[in-house]
């Protein structure tokens, strides 16, 4: 970091004072708490964590030193403050994949492309020749849940995934959130969430091992499962 970008000694001192004040607020909230999930304690905890993190960063930038404190992360949801009887809900889903077998991915996209070109004369072919083109074809052809259930067939490897159910007072207006669909989510309106990650796995899934063994052999056209009409 350049000297011009370094915080001043006064800024570091102010950050230290903010930590002290946050400590006092947190202790006061704890002393007055009304239960195990008192929102005032939760808010004071977050304020203390933010103040400590800001002080630690400024201390390091100015003096190349750190504090001995580490505020533990809290992955649980905050207390629900949404409507008691929601009139609408949003389901937010993220699924990550690795392109494990590009050849398989392109081959399956080629099958879809060939079927489409036979059905519509004059259709331009060739999008399946690239990985990004193949991805566009397959995700345009199949529903996300079908991709998830058949990901190995498409040469994909599952990563982390999460699903959030968020309560709302009223349905959103058409087109209202399409440009930024995952912004401005209020965690206090999340009714429930479901996370899937390899970090949660204590042991290997025997069924997954069997499926992976199926694709260990060199890939050729005979190995590819045909996509029949009922699949499309």
N, C-alpha and C positions, 0 to 999 in steps of 0.2 A: 504494500500500500504506500502511496506517495505521501510526503509530509503534508501536502495541501489537503489530502483527504482524511488525515488523522483527526480524531475528535480532540477537543481542547480539554485541558485539565478540569475546567469548570463543568463541562458536559459529563465527564466521568464522575465527578463529585455529585452532580445532580442526580445521576443514575443511581449512585449509592444511596442517596437520601430517599429516592423513590422505592428502593428495596426495603429500607427501614420502615417507611410508611406502609408498604404493602404487608410487611410482617405484622405490624400492629393491627391492620384491618383484618388479616386472616385470623389472628388470635382472638380478636373481639368477636368475629363471626362464629368461631368454634365454641367460644364460651356461651354464646347465645343460641346455639343451634337447637332446632326443634325436633330433629330426627336424623336418621342416618343419611337421608338424601336431601338435606336442607339446601335449597338453591342459593342462599346467601353464602354458605360455606363453599359451594362449587364455584361461584363467581369470584370469591376472594382468593381461592386456590389458583384460578386461572390468572388473576391479576398479579399474584405473587410470582407465578411461573414466568409471565411475560416480563415483569420488572427484573427478575433475576437473569433472564436470558439477555435482555438489553444491556444490563450492567456488565455481564460477562464479556459480551462482544466489544463494548467500548473499552473495557479494561485491557483486553487483549490487543485491540488496535492501538491504544495509546501507550501501554506499558509492556506489551508482550507477556502478560501474566493472565492466569485464569483463577476462578474461584474453586474451592473444593466441593462445591455443592452441585448436585444433579437432581433436578426436579423430575420425578418419574412420569412417564407418559400415561395418559388415561384413555384407553381405547373404547371404554364404555360410552353409551349414549347419555347425554344430559337428561334431566327429568323432562318428560313430555309436557309441553305447554300448548299444544295445538287444540283444535276444536274437539269437544267431547263426542259430537256426532258429525264427523266429516261428511261433507256433501260431494267431495271429489278426492281422488288420490293420484299420485304420480309414482310410477315404478321406474327407478333409475337402475340401469344394468351396465356393468362394464365387465368384459371378458377379454383376457389377454391370451394371445397365441404366439408360438414361435413357428416359423416356416421350417419344419424339420426335414421335409422331403419335397424340394421344389419340383422334381421330375414328376412325382405323383400328383402334385397340385396342378401342374400344367396339363398333364394327361387327362385328368378328370374334367378340367375346364374345356379341353379340346373336344371331349365327348359331348358336352352341353352345346358347344359352339357348332359342332357338326350336325347335331340334331336340329338346332335352330335354322341352320342354313339350308337343310333339306326341306324344312317346313315352309320357309319363306325364300322364294327364288330371288337371286340377286343380292343376298345378304353378304356384306363384307366380312371376310374371315381374317384371322391372324392375331386377335387380341390375346388369345391363350398362349401365344409364343413368349410372353414375358410374365414374370411372377406377378407384378402389380396388375397386369391385364387379367391374368387367371383369377386373382383374388376378386376383382371386380365382377367377373362372370359368375363365380360360384356364390358370392354373397348377394348378387342380384337374382340368382335363380332359386336359392334355398332360404328358408326362414332361419333366423339366428339360432333358434332352439334345435333345428335339424343339423346345422353346422356343429353345434356343441355336442350333439349325440353321435355324430359321424366324423368328428374331427380327424381321427387317425386315417380314415378312408380318403380324406382330402389332403393328407400329408402335413397336418398341423399337430402341434403339441400344446396341450393346455398349460396356461400359466395361472396367475391369480385371477379370481373373479369375485365380484360383489354385487349384491342386489339390495337396494334401499326402497322401502315403501314409505312415502311421504304423504301425510294428510294435508288437505287443503279445504278452505272454506267454500270455494266455488271452482268449477272447471276453468282452466285458462282459456282466453279468447283464441280463436284459430290463428295460428302463425305467431302467437305472442312470444314464444321462447325458442323458436326454431334456430335462430342464429347463435344462441349460446345455451344449449339445453341443460348443461350441468352446472351453471353458475347460480349463485344466490340460493343455495339450498340451506334452509334453516334446520340445523341438527336437532332443535327442540321440537320439530314437527315430524321427525322420523318415528314411525310407529314400530318398525322392526327392520332389521338388516341381516343378511346372510352372507358370510365371507367364506371363501374357499381358497386355501393357500397350502403350498407344500410345507410351509413352516409349522403347520398344525399336525402334520403326519408323524406319528410315532413309529410306524412300521409300514412296510411296503404293502400295497394292495395286490393280492395274489391275482385277481382278475386282470388288473392292469398289466402285470407281468406277462400273463398269457397273451394279451393283446399285442404287447410290444414284441414278443417272440415271433408273432405272425409276420412282422415286417422286417425281421433281421436279414432275411435272404435278399440277394440282389434283385432289383426290380425289373420286371419285363412286362409286356402287354398282358400276358396271361395272369399276372398277379393282380391286375386292376379289376375291381368289382364293376360289372356293367351297371349303368344307371338305367333301369327300366322305366317304362312310361309311368308306373305308379309312383316312382320316386320324384318326378318332376312336376 
